[in-house]
Amino acid sequence: MKDTEVQLKRIQTKVQQLLKQQASLQKENGQLKEEVRMAQEQLTSCQENMDNLKQQVDVLKYTSGEMSELEKKEFEKKLTTYVKEIDRCIVMLSQ
């Protein structure tokens, strides 16, 4: 009987250790998920910033006349796309 009691005690101790480990791992998992979310937000922000800077470079090149004809056509195409998108937004807002 004592042998089974000792085994039961060991099992209970092991279960308690496993529960503590599980709680610790869940906490760590939550922290890591938060870090991933924050890193993704930062990446998105950096990408948006990079896109804005590229647009500014394009505008500066266009206004200073440093663009090749191909770059000018691409830039004008982007501008046309932006204008059309703005027009669609204005139409939607006026409805």
N, CA, C and O atoms as a CHARMM CRD file, in Angstrom:
* protein
*
  380
    1    1 MET  N      0.81700  -1.19100   0.00000 PROA 1      0.00000
    2    1 MET  CA     0.00000   0.00000   0.00000 PROA 1      0.00000
    3    1 MET  C      0.85900   1.25300   0.00000 PROA 1      0.00000
    4    1 MET  O      0.55400   2.23200  -0.68100 PROA 1      0.00000
    5    2 LYS  N      1.94800   1.20900   0.78100 PROA 2      0.00000
    6    2 LYS  CA     2.81300   2.37400   0.83800 PROA 2      0.00000
    7    2 LYS  C      3.44800   2.63400  -0.52100 PROA 2      0.00000
    8    2 LYS  O      3.67000   3.78300  -0.90400 PROA 2      0.00000
    9    3 ASP  N      3.73300   1.57400  -1.23300 PROA 3      0.00000
   10    3 ASP  CA     4.35600   1.70800  -2.54500 PROA 3      0.00000
   11    3 ASP  C      3.43900   2.47400  -3.50000 PROA 3      0.00000
   12    3 ASP  O      3.89600   3.34000  -4.24600 PROA 3      0.00000
   13    4 THR  N      2.15400   2.15300  -3.47300 PROA 4      0.00000
   14    4 THR  CA     1.20800   2.86500  -4.33800 PROA 4      0.00000
   15    4 THR  C      1.03900   4.31400  -3.89000 PROA 4      0.00000
   16    4 THR  O      0.84800   5.20300  -4.72000 PROA 4      0.00000
   17    5 GLU  N      1.10700   4.55400  -2.59400 PROA 5      0.00000
   18    5 GLU  CA     1.00100   5.92700  -2.09000 PROA 5      0.00000
   19    5 GLU  C      2.19300   6.76200  -2.55100 PROA 5      0.00000
   20    5 GLU  O      2.04700   7.93000  -2.91100 PROA 5      0.00000
   21    6 VAL  N      3.35500   6.15400  -2.53400 PROA 6      0.00000
   22    6 VAL  CA     4.56500   6.85100  -2.98300 PROA 6      0.00000
   23    6 VAL  C      4.45600   7.16100  -4.47200 PROA 6      0.00000
   24    6 VAL  O      4.79500   8.25700  -4.91700 PROA 6      0.00000
   25    7 GLN  N      3.98100   6.18400  -5.22900 PROA 7      0.00000
   26    7 GLN  CA     3.81500   6.40000  -6.66600 PROA 7      0.00000
   27    7 GLN  C      2.77300   7.48600  -6.93200 PROA 7      0.00000
   28    7 GLN  O      2.95300   8.32900  -7.81100 PROA 7      0.00000
   29    8 LEU  N      1.70100   7.45900  -6.17700 PROA 8      0.00000
   30    8 LEU  CA     0.65500   8.47400  -6.32600 PROA 8      0.00000
   31    8 LEU  C      1.20400   9.85900  -6.00100 PROA 8      0.00000
   32    8 LEU  O      0.89600  10.82900  -6.69400 PROA 8      0.00000
   33    9 LYS  N      2.00800   9.95400  -4.96000 PROA 9      0.00000
   34    9 LYS  CA     2.62900  11.23100  -4.58000 PROA 9      0.00000
   35    9 LYS  C      3.52700  11.73600  -5.70100 PROA 9      0.00000
   36    9 LYS  O      3.50600  12.92100  -6.03300 PROA 9      0.00000
   37   10 ARG  N      4.32100  10.83100  -6.28900 PROA 10     0.00000
   38   10 ARG  CA     5.21200  11.20400  -7.39000 PROA 10     0.00000
   39   10 ARG  C      4.40400  11.71400  -8.58500 PROA 10     0.00000
   40   10 ARG  O      4.75700  12.70700  -9.22100 PROA 10     0.00000
   41   11 ILE  N      3.32400  11.01400  -8.86500 PROA 11     0.00000
   42   11 ILE  CA     2.47000  11.41400  -9.99000 PROA 11     0.00000
   43   11 ILE  C      1.87100  12.78700  -9.72800 PROA 11     0.00000
   44   11 ILE  O      1.84500  13.63800 -10.61700 PROA 11     0.00000
   45   12 GLN  N      1.39100  13.00400  -8.51100 PROA 12     0.00000
   46   12 GLN  CA     0.81600  14.30600  -8.17000 PROA 12     0.00000
   47   12 GLN  C      1.86500  15.41400  -8.28100 PROA 12     0.00000
   48   12 GLN  O      1.58100  16.50100  -8.78400 PROA 12     0.00000
   49   13 THR  N      3.05600  15.13100  -7.81600 PROA 13     0.00000
   50   13 THR  CA     4.14300  16.11200  -7.90400 PROA 13     0.00000
   51   13 THR  C      4.46500  16.41700  -9.36200 PROA 13     0.00000
   52   13 THR  O      4.64600  17.57200  -9.74700 PROA 13     0.00000
   53   14 LYS  N      4.53200  15.36000 -10.16000 PROA 14     0.00000
   54   14 LYS  CA     4.83700  15.53200 -11.58500 PROA 14     0.00000
   55   14 LYS  C      3.73000  16.32500 -12.27700 PROA 14     0.00000
   56   14 LYS  O      4.01700  17.19100 -13.10400 PROA 14     0.00000
   57   15 VAL  N      2.48200  16.04400 -11.95400 PROA 15     0.00000
   58   15 VAL  CA     1.35300  16.77700 -12.53500 PROA 15     0.00000
   59   15 VAL  C      1.43500  18.25300 -12.15200 PROA 15     0.00000
   60   15 VAL  O      1.20600  19.12400 -12.99200 PROA 15     0.00000
   61   16 GLN  N      1.75900  18.53700 -10.89900 PROA 16     0.00000
   62   16 GLN  CA     1.89900  19.92700 -10.45700 PROA 16     0.00000
   63   16 GLN  C      3.01900  20.63400 -11.22200 PROA 16     0.00000
   64   16 GLN  O      2.87200  21.78700 -11.62800 PROA 16     0.00000
   65   17 GLN  N      4.13100  19.93700 -11.41200 PROA 17     0.00000
   66   17 GLN  CA     5.23800  20.51900 -12.17400 PROA 17     0.00000
   67   17 GLN  C      4.82100  20.79900 -13.61300 PROA 17     0.00000
   68   17 GLN  O      5.13900  21.84800 -14.17400 PROA 17     0.00000
   69   18 LEU  N      4.10300  19.84500 -14.20000 PROA 18     0.00000
   70   18 LEU  CA     3.65000  20.01900 -15.58100 PROA 18     0.00000
   71   18 LEU  C      2.65900  21.17400 -15.70500 PROA 18     0.00000
   72   18 LEU  O      2.69300  21.91500 -16.68800 PROA 18     0.00000
   73   19 LEU  N      1.78200  21.33100 -14.72200 PROA 19     0.00000
   74   19 LEU  CA     0.82700  22.44000 -14.74400 PROA 19     0.00000
   75   19 LEU  C      1.53900  23.78800 -14.62900 PROA 19     0.00000
   76   19 LEU  O      1.18300  24.75100 -15.30900 PROA 19     0.00000
   77   20 LYS  N      2.54400  23.84200 -13.76400 PROA 20     0.00000
   78   20 LYS  CA     3.32800  25.07500 -13.63700 PROA 20     0.00000
   79   20 LYS  C      4.06300  25.37800 -14.94200 PROA 20     0.00000
   80   20 LYS  O      4.11700  26.52400 -15.38900 PROA 20     0.00000
   81   21 GLN  N      4.62100  24.34000 -15.53700 PROA 21     0.00000
   82   21 GLN  CA     5.34300  24.51300 -16.80000 PROA 21     0.00000
   83   21 GLN  C      4.38800  24.96700 -17.90200 PROA 21     0.00000
   84   21 GLN  O      4.72900  25.82700 -18.71300 PROA 21     0.00000
   85   22 GLN  N      3.19600  24.38700 -17.92300 PROA 22     0.00000
   86   22 GLN  CA     2.19400  24.77400 -18.91800 PROA 22     0.00000
   87   22 GLN  C      1.81800  26.24900 -18.75700 PROA 22     0.00000
   88   22 GLN  O      1.74400  26.98700 -19.74000 PROA 22     0.00000
   89   23 ALA  N      1.58600  26.66800 -17.53200 PROA 23     0.00000
   90   23 ALA  CA     1.23200  28.06700 -17.27500 PROA 23     0.00000
   91   23 ALA  C      2.36000  28.99700 -17.71200 PROA 23     0.00000
   92   23 ALA  O      2.11900  30.04500 -18.31000 PROA 23     0.00000
   93   24 SER  N      3.58000  28.60400 -17.40900 PROA 24     0.00000
   94   24 SER  CA     4.73700  29.41200 -17.79600 PROA 24     0.00000
   95   24 SER  C      4.85000  29.50700 -19.31600 PROA 24     0.00000
   96   24 SER  O      5.11100  30.57900 -19.86200 PROA 24     0.00000
   97   25 LEU  N      4.65100  28.38200 -19.98900 PROA 25     0.00000
   98   25 LEU  CA     4.73900  28.36800 -21.45000 PROA 25     0.00000
   99   25 LEU  C      3.60000  29.16400 -22.09100 PROA 25     0.00000
  100   25 LEU  O      3.80000  29.82400 -23.11100 PROA 25     0.00000
  101   26 GLN  N      2.41600  29.10300 -21.49700 PROA 26     0.00000
  102   26 GLN  CA     1.29800  29.89000 -22.02100 PROA 26     0.00000
  103   26 GLN  C      1.58100  31.38500 -21.88300 PROA 26     0.00000
  104   26 GLN  O      1.28200  32.16900 -22.78400 PROA 26     0.00000
  105   27 LYS  N      2.15400  31.76600 -20.76100 PROA 27     0.00000
  106   27 LYS  CA     2.50300  33.17400 -20.54700 PROA 27     0.00000
  107   27 LYS  C      3.55200  33.61200 -21.56700 PROA 27     0.00000
  108   27 LYS  O      3.43900  34.67900 -22.16900 PROA 27     0.00000
  109   28 GLU  N      4.56300  32.78300 -21.75100 PROA 28     0.00000
  110   28 GLU  CA     5.61800  33.09600 -22.71600 PROA 28     0.00000
  111   28 GLU  C      5.04500  33.16500 -24.12800 PROA 28     0.00000
  112   28 GLU  O      5.42500  34.03500 -24.91100 PROA 28     0.00000
  113   29 ASN  N      4.13600  32.25500 -24.45300 PROA 29     0.00000
  114   29 ASN  CA     3.49500  32.24500 -25.76400 PROA 29     0.00000
  115   29 ASN  C      2.72500  33.54500 -25.99200 PROA 29     0.00000
  116   29 ASN  O      2.78200  34.12300 -27.07800 PROA 29     0.00000
  117   30 GLY  N      2.01500  33.99400 -24.98000 PROA 30     0.00000
  118   30 GLY  CA     1.27500  35.25200 -25.08000 PROA 30     0.00000
  119   30 GLY  C      2.20500  36.43200 -25.31100 PROA 30     0.00000
  120   30 GLY  O      1.91600  37.31200 -26.12200 PROA 30     0.00000
  121   31 GLN  N      3.32100  36.44500 -24.59500 PROA 31     0.00000
  122   31 GLN  CA     4.29900  37.52500 -24.76500 PROA 31     0.00000
  123   31 GLN  C      4.89600  37.50500 -26.17100 PROA 31     0.00000
  124   31 GLN  O      5.07300  38.55100 -26.79500 PROA 31     0.00000
  125   32 LEU  N      5.20100  36.31100 -26.65800 PROA 32     0.00000
  126   32 LEU  CA     5.77200  36.19600 -28.00000 PROA 32     0.00000
  127   32 LEU  C      4.76700  36.61700 -29.07000 PROA 32     0.00000
  128   32 LEU  O      5.13700  37.24900 -30.06000 PROA 32     0.00000
  129   33 LYS  N      3.50300  36.26600 -28.87100 PROA 33     0.00000
  130   33 LYS  CA     2.47700  36.69800 -29.82600 PROA 33     0.00000
  131   33 LYS  C      2.36800  38.21700 -29.85300 PROA 33     0.00000
  132   33 LYS  O      2.20200  38.81500 -30.91600 PROA 33     0.00000
  133   34 GLU  N      2.45900  38.83100 -28.69300 PROA 34     0.00000
  134   34 GLU  CA     2.40700  40.29800 -28.61400 PROA 34     0.00000
  135   34 GLU  C      3.61700  40.91200 -29.31600 PROA 34     0.00000
  136   34 GLU  O      3.48800  41.91300 -30.02100 PROA 34     0.00000
  137   35 GLU  N      4.78900  40.31400 -29.12200 PROA 35     0.00000
  138   35 GLU  CA     5.99000  40.80300 -29.79700 PROA 35     0.00000
  139   35 GLU  C      5.84600  40.69200 -31.31100 PROA 35     0.00000
  140   35 GLU  O      6.23100  41.60200 -32.04400 PROA 35     0.00000
  141   36 VAL  N      5.29100  39.57700 -31.77700 PROA 36     0.00000
  142   36 VAL  CA     5.07500  39.39000 -33.21700 PROA 36     0.00000
  143   36 VAL  C      4.10800  40.44200 -33.74300 PROA 36     0.00000
  144   36 VAL  O      4.34200  41.02300 -34.80300 PROA 36     0.00000
  145   37 ARG  N      3.02800  40.69100 -33.01500 PROA 37     0.00000
  146   37 ARG  CA     2.04000  41.68900 -33.44200 PROA 37     0.00000
  147   37 ARG  C      2.68600  43.06800 -33.53800 PROA 37     0.00000
  148   37 ARG  O      2.46600  43.80400 -34.50000 PROA 37     0.00000
  149   38 MET  N      3.48100  43.40700 -32.53400 PROA 38     0.00000
  150   38 MET  CA     4.14200  44.71300 -32.53400 PROA 38     0.00000
  151   38 MET  C      5.15100  44.81900 -33.67600 PROA 38     0.00000
  152   38 MET  O      5.26900  45.86700 -34.31200 PROA 38     0.00000
  153   39 ALA  N      5.87400  43.73400 -33.93300 PROA 39     0.00000
  154   39 ALA  CA     6.84500  43.74000 -35.03100 PROA 39     0.00000
  155   39 ALA  C      6.13400  43.88600 -36.37600 PROA 39     0.00000
  156   39 ALA  O      6.62800  44.57500 -37.26800 PROA 39     0.00000
  157   40 GLN  N      4.97200  43.23400 -36.52100 PROA 40     0.00000
  158   40 GLN  CA     4.21100  43.35800 -37.76300 PROA 40     0.00000
  159   40 GLN  C      3.70000  44.78400 -37.94600 PROA 40     0.00000
  160   40 GLN  O      3.71900  45.31200 -39.05800 PROA 40     0.00000
  161   41 GLU  N      3.24700  45.40600 -36.86600 PROA 41     0.00000
  162   41 GLU  CA     2.79700  46.79800 -36.94700 PROA 41     0.00000
  163   41 GLU  C      3.95300  47.70900 -37.34000 PROA 41     0.00000
  164   41 GLU  O      3.79100  48.61400 -38.15900 PROA 41     0.00000
  165   42 GLN  N      5.10700  47.46500 -36.75700 PROA 42     0.00000
  166   42 GLN  CA     6.27800  48.28000 -37.06500 PROA 42     0.00000
  167   42 GLN  C      6.69000  48.07800 -38.52200 PROA 42     0.00000
  168   42 GLN  O      7.05500  49.03600 -39.20300 PROA 42     0.00000
  169   43 LEU  N      6.63400  46.84300 -38.99800 PROA 43     0.00000
  170   43 LEU  CA     6.97400  46.55600 -40.38500 PROA 43     0.00000
  171   43 LEU  C      6.02000  47.27400 -41.32700 PROA 43     0.00000
  172   43 LEU  O      6.44600  47.87100 -42.31600 PROA 43     0.00000
  173   44 THR  N      4.72900  47.21500 -41.02000 PROA 44     0.00000
  174   44 THR  CA     3.73200  47.89400 -41.84100 PROA 44     0.00000
  175   44 THR  C      3.99000  49.39200 -41.86400 PROA 44     0.00000
  176   44 THR  O      3.92600  50.02800 -42.91600 PROA 44     0.00000
  177   45 SER  N      4.27700  49.94200 -40.71300 PROA 45     0.00000
  178   45 SER  CA     4.56400  51.37400 -40.61700 PROA 45     0.00000
  179   45 SER  C      5.80000  51.74100 -41.43700 PROA 45     0.00000
  180   45 SER  O      5.80300  52.74900 -42.14300 PROA 45     0.00000
  181   46 CYS  N      6.83300  50.93300 -41.34400 PROA 46     0.00000
  182   46 CYS  CA     8.05900  51.19700 -42.10800 PROA 46     0.00000
  183   46 CYS  C      7.80900  51.09000 -43.60900 PROA 46     0.00000
  184   46 CYS  O      8.34400  51.87900 -44.38800 PROA 46     0.00000
  185   47 GLN  N      6.99400  50.11400 -44.01600 PROA 47     0.00000
  186   47 GLN  CA     6.68300  49.96500 -45.43200 PROA 47     0.00000
  187   47 GLN  C      5.89500  51.16200 -45.94500 PROA 47     0.00000
  188   47 GLN  O      6.14800  51.65000 -47.04600 PROA 47     0.00000
  189   48 GLU  N      4.94000  51.63700 -45.14900 PROA 48     0.00000
  190   48 GLU  CA     4.17600  52.81600 -45.53900 PROA 48     0.00000
  191   48 GLU  C      5.08900  54.02700 -45.63800 PROA 48     0.00000
  192   48 GLU  O      4.97800  54.82100 -46.57200 PROA 48     0.00000
  193   49 ASN  N      5.98500  54.16700 -44.68100 PROA 49     0.00000
  194   49 ASN  CA     6.94000  55.27400 -44.69300 PROA 49     0.00000
  195   49 ASN  C      7.83000  55.19800 -45.92800 PROA 49     0.00000
  196   49 ASN  O      8.09700  56.21300 -46.57200 PROA 49     0.00000
  197   50 MET  N      8.28500  53.99500 -46.25400 PROA 50     0.00000
  198   50 MET  CA     9.13100  53.79900 -47.42200 PROA 50     0.00000
  199   50 MET  C      8.37700  54.16700 -48.69700 PROA 50     0.00000
  200   50 MET  O      8.93600  54.81800 -49.57900 PROA 50     0.00000
  201   51 ASP  N      7.11600  53.75700 -48.80300 PROA 51     0.00000
  202   51 ASP  CA     6.30500  54.09900 -49.96900 PROA 51     0.00000
  203   51 ASP  C      6.14100  55.61000 -50.09300 PROA 51     0.00000
  204   51 ASP  O      6.24200  56.16400 -51.18700 PROA 51     0.00000
  205   52 ASN  N      5.88700  56.27100 -48.96700 PROA 52     0.00000
  206   52 ASN  CA     5.74900  57.72900 -48.98200 PROA 52     0.00000
  207   52 ASN  C      7.04500  58.40000 -49.43700 PROA 52     0.00000
  208   52 ASN  O      7.02000  59.34900 -50.22000 PROA 52     0.00000
  209   53 LEU  N      8.16400  57.90400 -48.94200 PROA 53     0.00000
  210   53 LEU  CA     9.45100  58.47900 -49.33100 PROA 53     0.00000
  211   53 LEU  C      9.73600  58.24900 -50.81500 PROA 53     0.00000
  212   53 LEU  O     10.27400  59.12700 -51.49000 PROA 53     0.00000
  213   54 LYS  N      9.37800  57.07400 -51.31900 PROA 54     0.00000
  214   54 LYS  CA     9.55300  56.80800 -52.75300 PROA 54     0.00000
  215   54 LYS  C      8.72100  57.77400 -53.58300 PROA 54     0.00000
  216   54 LYS  O      9.18000  58.28100 -54.60600 PROA 54     0.00000
  217   55 GLN  N      7.48900  58.02700 -53.13400 PROA 55     0.00000
  218   55 GLN  CA     6.63700  58.97200 -53.85000 PROA 55     0.00000
  219   55 GLN  C      7.25500  60.36600 -53.82400 PROA 55     0.00000
  220   55 GLN  O      7.23600  61.07300 -54.83200 PROA 55     0.00000
  221   56 GLN  N      7.79400  60.75800 -52.69200 PROA 56     0.00000
  222   56 GLN  CA     8.43100  62.07100 -52.59300 PROA 56     0.00000
  223   56 GLN  C      9.64000  62.16600 -53.52200 PROA 56     0.00000
  224   56 GLN  O      9.85800  63.19600 -54.16100 PROA 56     0.00000
  225   57 VAL  N     10.41900  61.09700 -53.59600 PROA 57     0.00000
  226   57 VAL  CA    11.57300  61.07500 -54.49700 PROA 57     0.00000
  227   57 VAL  C     11.09800  61.21900 -55.93500 PROA 57     0.00000
  228   57 VAL  O     11.67900  61.97800 -56.71200 PROA 57     0.00000
  229   58 ASP  N     10.03600  60.48800 -56.29300 PROA 58     0.00000
  230   58 ASP  CA     9.49800  60.58300 -57.65100 PROA 58     0.00000
  231   58 ASP  C      9.03900  62.00200 -57.96400 PROA 58     0.00000
  232   58 ASP  O      9.30600  62.51800 -59.04900 PROA 58     0.00000
  233   59 VAL  N      8.35200  62.63000 -57.02100 PROA 59     0.00000
  234   59 VAL  CA     7.87500  64.00300 -57.23100 PROA 59     0.00000
  235   59 VAL  C      9.06300  64.94900 -57.40400 PROA 59     0.00000
  236   59 VAL  O      9.05800  65.80700 -58.28700 PROA 59     0.00000
  237   60 LEU  N     10.07700  64.78600 -56.55800 PROA 60     0.00000
  238   60 LEU  CA    11.26400  65.64400 -56.66800 PROA 60     0.00000
  239   60 LEU  C     11.98300  65.44200 -57.99700 PROA 60     0.00000
  240   60 LEU  O     12.42400  66.40400 -58.62600 PROA 60     0.00000
  241   61 LYS  N     12.09700  64.19400 -58.41700 PROA 61     0.00000
  242   61 LYS  CA    12.72400  63.92600 -59.71000 PROA 61     0.00000
  243   61 LYS  C     11.92000  64.56000 -60.83900 PROA 61     0.00000
  244   61 LYS  O     12.47500  65.14600 -61.76800 PROA 61     0.00000
  245   62 TYR  N     10.59700  64.42800 -60.73400 PROA 62     0.00000
  246   62 TYR  CA     9.72700  64.96100 -61.78800 PROA 62     0.00000
  247   62 TYR  C      9.84600  66.47900 -61.86200 PROA 62     0.00000
  248   62 TYR  O      9.96500  67.04800 -62.94700 PROA 62     0.00000
  249   63 THR  N      9.81200  67.12400 -60.70800 PROA 63     0.00000
  250   63 THR  CA     9.85200  68.59100 -60.70600 PROA 63     0.00000
  251   63 THR  C     11.22700  69.13400 -61.07800 PROA 63     0.00000
  252   63 THR  O     11.33400  70.24200 -61.60200 PROA 63     0.00000
  253   64 SER  N     12.27100  68.36700 -60.81400 PROA 64     0.00000
  254   64 SER  CA    13.61500  68.84300 -61.15600 PROA 64     0.00000
  255   64 SER  C     14.02100  68.43700 -62.56500 PROA 64     0.00000
  256   64 SER  O     15.08100  68.84000 -63.04400 PROA 64     0.00000
  257   65 GLY  N     13.19200  67.64800 -63.22900 PROA 65     0.00000
  258   65 GLY  CA    13.48500  67.25000 -64.60200 PROA 65     0.00000
  259   65 GLY  C     14.52600  66.15800 -64.71700 PROA 65     0.00000
  260   65 GLY  O     15.12500  65.99800 -65.78000 PROA 65     0.00000
  261   66 GLU  N     14.75900  65.41200 -63.67300 PROA 66     0.00000
  262   66 GLU  CA    15.77300  64.35800 -63.69300 PROA 66     0.00000
  263   66 GLU  C     15.22800  63.00400 -64.13300 PROA 66     0.00000
  264   66 GLU  O     15.96900  62.02100 -64.15800 PROA 66     0.00000
  265   67 MET  N     13.96600  62.93800 -64.47500 PROA 67     0.00000
  266   67 MET  CA    13.37200  61.65400 -64.84800 PROA 67     0.00000
  267   67 MET  C     13.58100  61.37500 -66.33200 PROA 67     0.00000
  268   67 MET  O     13.57800  62.27800 -67.16800 PROA 67     0.00000
  269   68 SER  N     13.76100  60.10400 -66.62200 PROA 68     0.00000
  270   68 SER  CA    13.79100  59.70200 -68.02300 PROA 68     0.00000
  271   68 SER  C     12.35700  59.70700 -68.54400 PROA 68     0.00000
  272   68 SER  O     11.40900  59.82600 -67.76700 PROA 68     0.00000
  273   69 GLU  N     12.20700  59.57900 -69.82900 PROA 69     0.00000
  274   69 GLU  CA    10.86300  59.58900 -70.42400 PROA 69     0.00000
  275   69 GLU  C     10.02200  58.42900 -69.88700 PROA 69     0.00000
  276   69 GLU  O      8.83100  58.59200 -69.62300 PROA 69     0.00000
  277   70 LEU  N     10.63900  57.27300 -69.73000 PROA 70     0.00000
  278   70 LEU  CA     9.91900  56.10700 -69.21200 PROA 70     0.00000
  279   70 LEU  C      9.45500  56.35900 -67.78300 PROA 70     0.00000
  280   70 LEU  O      8.31800  56.04700 -67.43200 PROA 70     0.00000
  281   71 GLU  N     10.33000  56.92100 -66.96400 PROA 71     0.00000
  282   71 GLU  CA     9.96000  57.23600 -65.58200 PROA 71     0.00000
  283   71 GLU  C      8.84500  58.27300 -65.53400 PROA 71     0.00000
  284   71 GLU  O      7.94700  58.18500 -64.69700 PROA 71     0.00000
  285   72 LYS  N      8.90300  59.26000 -66.43700 PROA 72     0.00000
  286   72 LYS  CA     7.85000  60.27900 -66.48600 PROA 72     0.00000
  287   72 LYS  C      6.50600  59.65700 -66.82700 PROA 72     0.00000
  288   72 LYS  O      5.48600  59.99900 -66.23000 PROA 72     0.00000
  289   73 LYS  N      6.50800  58.73700 -67.79400 PROA 73     0.00000
  290   73 LYS  CA     5.25500  58.08300 -68.18900 PROA 73     0.00000
  291   73 LYS  C      4.69200  57.25900 -67.03400 PROA 73     0.00000
  292   73 LYS  O      3.48800  57.27900 -66.77800 PROA 73     0.00000
  293   74 GLU  N      5.56700  56.53700 -66.34100 PROA 74     0.00000
  294   74 GLU  CA     5.11800  55.73800 -65.19700 PROA 74     0.00000
  295   74 GLU  C      4.58000  56.63600 -64.09000 PROA 74     0.00000
  296   74 GLU  O      3.56800  56.32300 -63.46400 PROA 74     0.00000
  297   75 PHE  N      5.25800  57.74900 -63.85400 PROA 75     0.00000
  298   75 PHE  CA     4.83300  58.69400 -62.82700 PROA 75     0.00000
  299   75 PHE  C      3.47700  59.29400 -63.18500 PROA 75     0.00000
  300   75 PHE  O      2.59300  59.39200 -62.33300 PROA 75     0.00000
  301   76 GLU  N      3.31500  59.69000 -64.43300 PROA 76     0.00000
  302   76 GLU  CA     2.04300  60.26100 -64.87300 PROA 76     0.00000
  303   76 GLU  C      0.92400  59.22300 -64.79000 PROA 76     0.00000
  304   76 GLU  O     -0.22000  59.55700 -64.48100 PROA 76     0.00000
  305   77 LYS  N      1.26100  57.97200 -65.06500 PROA 77     0.00000
  306   77 LYS  CA     0.27100  56.89500 -64.95400 PROA 77     0.00000
  307   77 LYS  C     -0.17300  56.73600 -63.49900 PROA 77     0.00000
  308   77 LYS  O     -1.36000  56.55800 -63.22300 PROA 77     0.00000
  309   78 LYS  N      0.78900  56.80100 -62.56800 PROA 78     0.00000
  310   78 LYS  CA     0.45100  56.72500 -61.14100 PROA 78     0.00000
  311   78 LYS  C     -0.43800  57.89100 -60.73300 PROA 78     0.00000
  312   78 LYS  O     -1.41900  57.71600 -60.01100 PROA 78     0.00000
  313   79 LEU  N     -0.08000  59.08700 -61.20600 PROA 79     0.00000
  314   79 LEU  CA    -0.88700  60.26700 -60.88500 PROA 79     0.00000
  315   79 LEU  C     -2.30900  60.11600 -61.40600 PROA 79     0.00000
  316   79 LEU  O     -3.27000  60.44400 -60.71000 PROA 79     0.00000
  317   80 THR  N     -2.43800  59.62200 -62.62100 PROA 80     0.00000
  318   80 THR  CA    -3.76300  59.41000 -63.20800 PROA 80     0.00000
  319   80 THR  C     -4.56100  58.41900 -62.37400 PROA 80     0.00000
  320   80 THR  O     -5.75300  58.61600 -62.13600 PROA 80     0.00000
  321   81 THR  N     -3.90300  57.35800 -61.93300 PROA 81     0.00000
  322   81 THR  CA    -4.56700  56.36000 -61.09200 PROA 81     0.00000
  323   81 THR  C     -5.03200  56.98900 -59.78500 PROA 81     0.00000
  324   81 THR  O     -6.15300  56.74000 -59.34100 PROA 81     0.00000
  325   82 TYR  N     -4.17700  57.80500 -59.16400 PROA 82     0.00000
  326   82 TYR  CA    -4.54800  58.47600 -57.91500 PROA 82     0.00000
  327   82 TYR  C     -5.72400  59.42200 -58.12500 PROA 82     0.00000
  328   82 TYR  O     -6.64100  59.47200 -57.30500 PROA 82     0.00000
  329   83 VAL  N     -5.69600  60.16400 -59.21700 PROA 83     0.00000
  330   83 VAL  CA    -6.78100  61.10900 -59.50200 PROA 83     0.00000
  331   83 VAL  C     -8.09400  60.36100 -59.69600 PROA 83     0.00000
  332   83 VAL  O     -9.13000  60.78700 -59.18700 PROA 83     0.00000
  333   84 LYS  N     -8.06000  59.24900 -60.42900 PROA 84     0.00000
  334   84 LYS  CA    -9.27500  58.45100 -60.63700 PROA 84     0.00000
  335   84 LYS  C     -9.80400  57.91200 -59.30700 PROA 84     0.00000
  336   84 LYS  O    -11.01000  57.91400 -59.06500 PROA 84     0.00000
  337   85 GLU  N     -8.90100  57.45500 -58.46000 PROA 85     0.00000
  338   85 GLU  CA    -9.31200  56.93600 -57.15100 PROA 85     0.00000
  339   85 GLU  C     -9.93100  58.04400 -56.30500 PROA 85     0.00000
  340   85 GLU  O    -10.93700  57.82300 -55.63100 PROA 85     0.00000
  341   86 ILE  N     -9.34100  59.21900 -56.33800 PROA 86     0.00000
  342   86 ILE  CA    -9.89500  60.36400 -55.60000 PROA 86     0.00000
  343   86 ILE  C    -11.26800  60.72900 -56.14100 PROA 86     0.00000
  344   86 ILE  O    -12.18500  61.01600 -55.37200 PROA 86     0.00000
  345   87 ASP  N    -11.41500  60.71800 -57.46600 PROA 87     0.00000
  346   87 ASP  CA   -12.71700  61.01600 -58.07700 PROA 87     0.00000
  347   87 ASP  C    -13.77500  60.01000 -57.62500 PROA 87     0.00000
  348   87 ASP  O    -14.90600  60.39000 -57.32100 PROA 87     0.00000
  349   88 ARG  N    -13.40700  58.71900 -57.58100 PROA 88     0.00000
  350   88 ARG  CA   -14.35200  57.69700 -57.12200 PROA 88     0.00000
  351   88 ARG  C    -14.75900  57.94900 -55.67500 PROA 88     0.00000
  352   88 ARG  O    -15.92700  57.79800 -55.31700 PROA 88     0.00000
  353   89 CYS  N    -13.80700  58.32900 -54.85900 PROA 89     0.00000
  354   89 CYS  CA   -14.10500  58.62200 -53.44600 PROA 89     0.00000
  355   89 CYS  C    -15.04300  59.81700 -53.32700 PROA 89     0.00000
  356   89 CYS  O    -15.96500  59.80900 -52.51100 PROA 89     0.00000
  357   90 ILE  N    -14.81000  60.83500 -54.13500 PROA 90     0.00000
  358   90 ILE  CA   -15.67300  62.02000 -54.10700 PROA 90     0.00000
  359   90 ILE  C    -17.09100  61.64500 -54.50900 PROA 90     0.00000
  360   90 ILE  O    -18.05400  62.09600 -53.88900 PROA 90     0.00000
  361   91 VAL  N    -17.22400  60.82000 -55.54500 PROA 91     0.00000
  362   91 VAL  CA   -18.54900  60.37900 -55.99200 PROA 91     0.00000
  363   91 VAL  C    -19.24100  59.59500 -54.88500 PROA 91     0.00000
  364   91 VAL  O    -20.42800  59.79700 -54.62900 PROA 91     0.00000
  365   92 MET  N    -18.50900  58.70400 -54.23000 PROA 92     0.00000
  366   92 MET  CA   -19.10400  57.90200 -53.15400 PROA 92     0.00000
  367   92 MET  C    -19.53300  58.78300 -51.98800 PROA 92     0.00000
  368   92 MET  O    -20.57700  58.54300 -51.38200 PROA 92     0.00000
  369   93 LEU  N    -18.74400  59.79000 -51.67300 PROA 93     0.00000
  370   93 LEU  CA   -19.07500  60.68300 -50.56300 PROA 93     0.00000
  371   93 LEU  C    -20.26200  61.58300 -50.88200 PROA 93     0.00000
  372   93 LEU  O    -21.00700  61.97300 -49.98300 PROA 93     0.00000
  373   94 SER  N    -20.43700  61.90900 -52.14100 PROA 94     0.00000
  374   94 SER  CA   -21.52000  62.82000 -52.51300 PROA 94     0.00000
  375   94 SER  C    -22.86300  62.10600 -52.63500 PROA 94     0.00000
  376   94 SER  O    -23.90000  62.75600 -52.76700 PROA 94     0.00000
  377   95 GLN  N    -22.85200  60.79600 -52.59200 PROA 95     0.00000
  378   95 GLN  CA   -24.11400  60.04800 -52.72600 PROA 95     0.00000
  379   95 GLN  C    -24.86800  60.00800 -51.42400 PROA 95     0.00000
  380   95 GLN  O    -25.94900  59.42200 -51.35400 PROA 95     0.00000
